Amino acid sequence: MNFQIIKKRNIWLAFSIILFVVAAAALSLWGLKFGIDFTGGSQLEVKFFEQRPDIKAVENKLADMNLGSLTVQPVEDKGMILKFQDSTKEKRDETMKRLGELSGGEDKLEEVQYDSVGPSVGTELKRKAVLAIFWVFVAIVIYISIAFNKISKPVASWKYGLSALTAMFHDIIITIGVFAILGKYYGIEINTPFVAAILTVLGYSVHDTIVVFDRIRENLPKSEENFEDTVNTSLNQTLIRSLNTSMTVLLTLIAVIVLGGASIRTFALALTIGIAIGTYSSIFVASPLLVIWEKFGKK
């Protein structure tokens, strides 16, 4: 079956524009809820040997300590992760003491892990994260332009790079925008693993796009169809492969979200959203943009 994907490009692009505008608006209005990796603070993981205290009881017990942005997260059956902005040893010791009071004594729990990040380190991490994403964008565009440098008609090689860049930017903004919404309404914070997830999404998105572009490059010299129909044929030839590859990855990530630990859930969720959007953009955004370039060039 030959799906008329390119002929209905206005529908796909309109849907993408709506998602992009909503995500960009959420990001502009609310921004991201940064975790302690970026803001500075402490993360304390403890394990209770007997009954784990109720989260509300823990929050009430620590309320007058002025820890700053305290979040309490259960882990497995008897574990708990506490995140707060204060990073002094005194507050850490006092927190352990009060948790001990809730559980019947400090011997009733143990400290599994404690991490502390200063504000200056958090600011530096944020700057490096933005730079890493920027340079990945640049490197990918240069690579695609070089890889497709022998193509000059009817669309120049640099336009393949620009189309892929547009699709990647679309994927990243939508993914980050979703997390702006999740941060606003569900308090989901982002930390350094989120940056790794975004970089992974970039790589996956461009990989899927290049597969389609490469098939277009192979078909162009031997195709008797016009450019629009050649692109549509190429998409149909790679469609099942793209969907099968993405579905196997997404099923694995969904299993991690449902069954995995709290520490990797945000990472897996970012990958799930990004790969789903990346698969869509490779098929319904990047290739239609090539056709738009070609028609614009004729004018």
JOSUL-V688218 format. One line per field, one symbol per residue. ss: DSSP state (2 for helix, 1 for strand, 0 for the rest). burial: I if it has 16 or more other ideal C-beta (glycine too) atoms within 10 Angstrom, else O. A space follows every 50 residues. Layout:
ss: ???
burial: ???
This chain:
ss: 00000000222222222222222222222200010222201111111100 00002222222222200000111110001111110000222222222222 22200222111111111022222222222222222222222222222000 00000022222222222222222222222222222200010222222222 22222222222222222222000000222222222222222222222222 2222222220022222222222222222222222222222222222220
burial: OOOOIIOOIOOIIOOIOOIIOOIOOIIOOOOIIIIIIIIIIIIIIIIIOO OIIOOOOIOOOIOOOOIOIIIIIOIOOOIIIIIIIIIOOOIIOOIIOIII OIIOOOOOIOOOOOOIIOOOOIOOIIOOIOOOIOOIIOOIIOOIIOIIOO IOOIIIIOIIIIIIIOIIOIIIIIIIIIIIIIIOOOOIIIIIIIIOIIII IIOIIIOIIIOIIOIIIOIIOOOOOOIIIIIIIIIIOIOOOIOOIIOOII OOIOOIIOOOOOOOIIIIIIIIIIIIIIIIIIIIIIIIIIIIIIOOOOO
